[in-house]
């Protein structure tokens, strides 16, 4: 089994502070990690839930994939991140099965992780992020 657990559920939002406040006021969730990921043009806030996270994402520039997503689809579920022991191995397995990938090679992600994205058109409409800690 290549997937070891769910790393995060990512939600695209227009107003990161309002989204953080909502989760704090409604569920008592606190920000465990916050980071700007320049390469993806996003700012993220991670709210710990058991051993996984809710990842709130907002764009930091108009040409980022999250900005385009918000413009096209509005706020909501953006992707799911699955933990894997080897991002390279999982990505290669997907490619070997003829799967569509966005990242041909693993790359640096937030929290000093290694990540790669799988295209939603090859994954039943869900954008998947492979996350190696």
C-alpha positions, -999 to +999 in steps of 0.1 A: +000+000+000+016+033-011-007+056+009+000+057+046-026+081+058-044+113+049-021+143+054-045+171+047-078+182+031-071+215+013-098+242+011-094+272-011-106+304+005-106+341-005-100+354+030-076+333+051-081+352+083-119+348+081-115+311+074-091+307+103-116+325+126-144+303+114-126+271+123-115+286+156-149+299+166-169+269+153-146+240+161-120+253+185-093+246+159-059+264+162-033+271+136-005+245+139+016+258+110+014+288+087+036+294+056+038+312+023+047+288-005+062+312-031+066+285-057+028+277-056+017+314-050-002+305-019-004+312+018-015+282+039-027+277+074-027+242+088-052+233+115-043+200+132-071+174+134-058+142+150-027+132+129-040+151+098-046+187+089-072+210+074-052+231+050-067+265+043-052+280+011-054+315-003-035+329-033-007+354-030-007+362-067-033+364-094-016+337-116-014+310-090-033+278-095-054+285-064-063+320-077-075+304-110-094+278-091-112+304-069-120+324-100-134+294-119-151+274-091-153+296-060-143+286-025-143+250-014-125+217-014-094+221-036-074+188-031-066+160-008-031+152+004-021+116+010+010+107+030+034+083+013+067+069+025+083+077-009+069+104-031+091+093-060+080+057-057+043+066-055+046+091-084+063+064-105+036+039-097+010+063-109+029+070-141+035+032-147-003+027-145-008+054-172-020+080-147-018+117-154+005+137-132+010+174-129+045+171-114+068+148-134+092+147-104+088+152-067+095+188-055+098+207-022+065+214-004+056+232+028+068+219+062+100+206+046+080+179+028+084+164-006+053+166-028+039+158-062+004+164-077-017+139-096-040+154-122-078+152-113-087+141-148-069+108-141-081+105-105-119+106-108-121+143-106-100+148-074-067+167-074-043+145-053-012+157-036+014+130-026+032+141+006+064+126+019+074+139+054 
